[in-house]
Amino acid sequence: MATKGLLHTIQEGHSIKEAVLSFTVTPQIQDPLSYKRLVEIGGALSESYHKFEPVKTVEVKMDINPVSTQYKTITDSGFKLIGFRNGQATNIIQGLNQPHSGVFTFNTVKYSRWHEFTPSVLNSAEIIAAFNPMYKALSFGLLFIDEFYFEDVGNYIPNELFNDKSKNLPQGIFDSAIMDYNLVMRRNKEGKVYQENLSIKIFDEGIKKIIRIIDNITFLIRPLNFIELLKNPILRSNLDFIHNENKSILIDILNPEVSSLIGL
């Protein structure tokens, strides 16, 4: 981890705890249990992902007369593929069904650098898309979770981390030791229209003061075959754009010394 006095980053050289690439598709994910084949011996993802987990959805229905509770479990609402390194989960592919669509997410909890993350997740996404080529993509998005902490809650000084001249922060963030701040923005920049959700959570975890910054940028698109989207160079260009916008938002909200500390 990198340090600045009592302030620490979650990783050495940067502050990214997790990065998640997501795609909303239509129709809903068909036969989620079939994706287990991808991690079985000889499966297309078996070298990188080692465990399959079904995702269960539990619906609860309550009857008023007579008073009773009924449970209905749906076992095929989604799936997880988990990759391990040194006994720890490092990469997760998840497919989840929503009421009228499905969502595929590609998550790394051991983010290193952008030029390593992008080809890895896009390669996994192409394998997922090819497994069942019927899906059309409706949107794609990229989420970064940056995390910092102070060694002791009593040593937390907001100005040590945040930029008091930021255009995206409320003044209250410098006056409160606990905060859950959310900002939703619809932006139009460089001819690109997208939605950005910024979340900042400040909370105590044991003796530590944790500051978690979540930035999620989403592009809505005309329905396009999932595989075609993944092979389109415009996707990579837009992902690079999102990556740079994430850097810009961090530069705005962080103390300049902290921005320098994490290489922005």
Beta strands, then each sheet from edge to edge (+ up, - down):
strand 1: 3-4
strand 2: 7-9
strand 3: 16-26
strand 4: 51-63
strand 5: 68-85
strand 6: 88-97
strand 7: 102-108
strand 8: 136-150
strand 9: 179-189
strand 10: 192-205
strand 11: 208-225
sheet 1: 1+ 2- 8+ 3- 7+ 6- 5+ 4-
sheet 2: 1+ 2- 8+ 11- 10+ 9-
end
